[in-house]
Amino acid sequence: MKVIVAGVTGHAGSEIVNHCFADERITKVIILTRKSVAIDIESHPKAEVVLHQDFSQYPEEMMRRFEGAEICLWAIGGRVNQFNNDKELCRKVGVEYTLAAANAMLNHLADKVPSGKKFRFVFCSGKYSEWNQKRPLLFMADSRRIKGEVEKGLCDIADANPDKFETWILRPSGFIEPSASISKRLVGSLYGAITTTQVGKAMVKVACEGWKDRIIENNALLKM
C-alpha cells in the first residue's frame, strides 16, 4: 500500500513516518515536504521524498507521481503562537493548505484506489477544536477555531463524496517528545499529553484500519 505523509519535520511527523516504515502493509511512503529530511528517513528503501514549496497548489505532474497512493497522513498546522501570533498565516497553513491537498487528492487520486476502497485522509488536529466560529471561547480561541474550520472542511469533503473519500481526525491534547525529561513528562501528564510515538502509531493504525468514530479524541488515542 502506498501512502503520502505531510508534516514530517514537525513534532509528530517523524514518528508517523517511522511507523509507516515499520508497518508491513505499507510498501511506499511519499514524503511531501518543503524542507530536507533526516538522512535516515530519506535513505529508507520505502521512502520517496517530494520537495514542494507551495502547499496551496498541486500541479498535474506532481499528482502523477502520487498515483497509486490510497492514504494521506497530514500533520501540518499548529497553534497561533507557533506562527509568531500571526493568525492569518496560521489559518493559511492550517486550513487552506490542508483543504487544498484534500481536494487535489480527491480529484486526482480517489478514482484510482483499488475497487471497494476509498481514499483516506487522516488529519492530526488538536483537543478542544471548535467548529462554531462565533461561539465565545475562554482560551486559545483563534487556534481552536482554525482547527475547527479545517476539521469541518474535511468532513464536508467526505460527506459530499461518500463513495470515494473518507477522513479521520485525531485530537491529541499535546505532544511529549520521547526524549523529554521526567519533569516535562509529569507536566504533560497533568493535561493528558500524548507521546509523539503514540501519535505516530495511532495515525498509522487509523490509516490502515479505519476507526469507529470519525473524530478521535485524546482519551481514545491514549488507549490505542
Buried (B, 14 or more C-beta within 10 A) or exposed (E): BBBBBBBBBBBBBBBBBBBBBEBEEBEBBBBBBEEEBEEEBEEBEBBBBEEBEEBEEBEEEBBEEBEBBBBBBBBBBBBBEBBEEEEEEBBBBBBBBBBBBBBBBBEBBBEEBEEEEBBBBBBBBBBBBBEEEEEEBEEBEBBBBBBBBBBBBBBEBBEEBEEBBBBBBBBBBBBBBEEBEEEEEEBBEEEBBBBBBBBBBBBBBBBBEEBEEBBBBBEBBBEB
